[in-house]
Amino acid sequence: MRGTVTAVSSNGTYSFTKPNRDDITLLAGLGVEGDVHAGVTVKHRSRVAQDPTRPNLRQVHLIHEELFAEVGAEGFEVTPGDLGENVTTRGIDLLGLPVGTLLRLGEDAVLEVTGLRNPCLQIDAFQDGLLKRVVGRDADGNLVRKAGIMSIVKEGGPVRPGDTITAELPDGPHRPLDRV
């Protein structure tokens, strides 16, 4: 499975959106250099409030650019970085990847997929009604989260728009993604 990085974003302060950058640097075991969510332990405010000693399984947030077109068809305008992601992708089914998938970005960086982003009410604060478009139900009534995936940095390196993404599925039975 292959895809492309279409944008990279980071922010050194807590904010829902993240400005686009020319490049970001991933740091092994930490996340995006200079990003407020980088660290060995949880950094998301809701997770810190629960238990600040838990490991940070949400170091890097990825969203598929195809989601922007999907919600755009329903009248929402969403561009890279708007939903707080660090890496915007095209051409790879992020939501269909199993836990433990390795994503190679560019020449050096390697991410390990940990789970799904759990969309929050801040999405509706960004654009009213958008939350219902990124969380829904499938034909069997199961909850579907479409606001991207979370990962940890296994190997650091620079990531830029235009970089290739290659997915390496884990061995054995695959565990489907769940919220982290």
C-alpha positions as CSV (number, residue, x, y, z in Angstrom):
1,M,0.0,0.0,0.0
2,R,1.3,3.4,-1.0
3,G,0.2,7.0,-0.6
4,T,1.5,10.5,-0.6
5,V,2.0,13.2,2.1
6,T,0.0,16.2,0.9
7,A,0.7,18.5,3.9
8,V,2.4,18.7,7.2
9,S,1.4,20.8,10.2
10,S,2.5,21.5,13.8
11,N,1.8,23.9,16.6
12,G,3.8,24.7,19.7
13,T,0.7,25.9,21.6
14,Y,-2.6,24.3,22.3
15,S,-5.0,25.1,19.5
16,F,-7.5,23.1,17.6
17,T,-6.0,23.8,14.2
18,K,-2.3,23.5,13.2
19,P,-0.6,25.7,10.7
20,N,0.9,24.1,7.6
21,R,4.7,23.9,7.4
22,D,7.2,23.3,4.7
23,D,8.4,20.3,6.7
24,I,8.3,18.7,10.1
25,T,10.8,16.6,11.9
26,L,9.7,13.4,13.6
27,L,11.6,12.5,16.8
28,A,11.7,8.8,17.8
29,G,9.6,8.0,20.8
30,L,8.4,11.6,21.1
31,G,6.4,12.9,18.1
32,V,6.7,16.1,16.0
33,E,9.5,18.3,17.0
34,G,8.1,21.5,18.6
35,D,4.5,20.3,18.6
36,V,2.5,20.7,21.8
37,H,1.5,17.0,21.7
38,A,5.0,15.6,21.5
39,G,6.2,13.6,24.5
40,V,6.7,10.2,26.0
41,T,3.6,10.5,28.2
42,V,0.1,11.8,27.2
43,K,-0.2,15.4,26.2
44,H,-3.8,15.8,25.1
45,R,-5.6,17.7,27.8
46,S,-8.4,15.1,28.4
47,R,-5.8,12.3,28.7
48,V,-3.6,14.3,31.1
49,A,-6.6,15.0,33.3
50,Q,-7.3,11.2,33.5
51,D,-3.7,10.0,34.1
52,P,-0.6,12.1,33.1
53,T,1.7,9.1,33.4
54,R,0.1,7.0,30.6
55,P,2.2,6.4,27.5
56,N,1.6,8.8,24.6
57,L,0.0,6.7,21.9
58,R,-1.1,9.9,20.1
59,Q,2.3,11.4,19.1
60,V,1.4,12.0,15.4
61,H,-2.1,12.5,14.0
62,L,-2.7,11.6,10.3
63,I,-5.9,12.4,8.3
64,H,-6.7,11.3,4.7
65,E,-7.3,14.2,2.4
66,E,-10.2,12.3,0.8
67,L,-12.2,13.2,4.0
68,F,-12.0,16.9,3.1
69,A,-13.7,16.2,-0.3
70,E,-16.3,14.0,1.4
71,V,-17.3,16.7,3.9
72,G,-16.9,19.4,1.2
73,A,-19.7,17.7,-0.8
74,E,-21.9,18.4,2.3
75,G,-21.0,22.1,2.4
76,F,-18.1,22.0,4.9
77,E,-14.7,23.6,4.1
78,V,-11.8,21.8,5.6
79,T,-8.2,22.1,4.6
80,P,-5.0,20.5,5.8
81,G,-4.2,21.3,9.5
82,D,-7.8,22.4,10.2
83,L,-8.7,19.3,12.3
84,G,-5.4,19.4,14.2
85,E,-3.6,16.7,12.2
86,N,0.2,16.6,11.7
87,V,0.2,14.7,8.4
88,T,-2.4,14.9,5.7
89,T,-2.3,12.0,3.2
90,R,-3.7,11.0,-0.1
91,G,-4.2,7.6,-1.7
92,I,-3.8,5.3,1.4
93,D,-6.7,3.9,3.3
94,L,-5.7,5.0,6.8
95,L,-8.9,3.9,8.5
96,G,-8.5,0.4,7.1
97,L,-5.1,-0.2,8.5
98,P,-4.7,-2.6,11.4
99,V,-3.0,-1.7,14.7
100,G,0.7,-2.1,14.5
101,T,1.0,-1.1,10.8
102,L,4.3,0.6,10.1
103,L,4.1,3.7,7.9
104,R,7.3,4.8,6.2
105,L,7.2,8.5,5.3
106,G,9.9,9.9,3.1
107,E,13.4,8.4,3.4
108,D,13.8,8.0,7.1
109,A,10.7,8.4,9.3
110,V,8.7,5.4,10.5
111,L,5.4,5.6,12.4
112,E,3.5,2.8,14.1
113,V,-0.3,3.0,13.9
114,T,-1.8,2.9,17.4
115,G,-5.5,3.6,16.8
116,L,-8.2,6.0,15.7
117,R,-8.6,9.6,16.7
118,N,-11.7,10.0,18.9
119,P,-13.5,13.0,17.4
120,C,-14.5,15.6,20.1
121,L,-16.9,18.5,20.4
122,Q,-14.1,20.9,19.3
123,I,-14.9,19.7,15.7
124,D,-18.4,21.3,16.0
125,A,-16.8,24.5,17.5
126,F,-14.7,24.6,14.4
127,Q,-17.7,24.2,12.1
128,D,-21.2,23.5,13.4
129,G,-22.5,20.1,12.4
130,L,-19.1,18.8,11.2
131,L,-18.8,16.3,14.1
132,K,-21.8,14.3,12.8
133,R,-20.0,14.0,9.4
134,V,-16.8,12.6,10.9
135,V,-18.5,10.2,13.3
136,G,-21.3,8.0,12.1
137,R,-22.7,4.5,11.9
138,D,-22.2,1.8,9.4
139,A,-25.0,-0.4,7.9
140,D,-24.8,-2.7,11.0
141,G,-25.1,0.2,13.4
142,N,-21.4,0.2,14.5
143,L,-19.7,3.5,15.3
144,V,-17.4,4.8,12.6
145,R,-14.8,7.3,13.4
146,K,-13.4,9.1,10.3
147,A,-11.2,11.9,11.8
148,G,-7.9,10.1,11.2
149,I,-5.5,7.8,12.9
150,M,-2.9,8.2,15.7
151,S,0.6,6.8,15.8
152,I,3.9,6.8,17.6
153,V,7.3,7.6,16.1
154,K,9.5,4.5,15.8
155,E,12.2,6.2,13.6
156,G,12.7,9.9,13.3
157,G,13.4,12.0,10.3
158,P,12.1,14.9,8.2
159,V,8.6,14.7,6.5
160,R,7.6,17.0,3.6
161,P,4.6,17.4,1.3
162,G,5.2,15.1,-1.7
163,D,6.9,12.4,0.4
164,T,5.8,8.8,-0.4
165,I,4.1,6.8,2.3
166,T,4.5,3.0,2.3
167,A,2.4,0.8,4.7
168,E,3.8,-2.4,6.1
169,L,1.1,-4.6,7.7
170,P,2.0,-6.5,10.9
171,D,2.3,-10.3,10.9
172,G,-0.4,-12.5,12.3
173,P,-4.0,-11.8,12.8
174,H,-4.8,-8.1,12.4
175,R,-6.5,-6.1,15.1
176,P,-8.8,-3.4,13.7
177,L,-8.3,0.1,14.8
178,D,-10.1,1.4,17.9
179,R,-10.0,4.8,19.5
180,V,-6.9,5.7,21.5
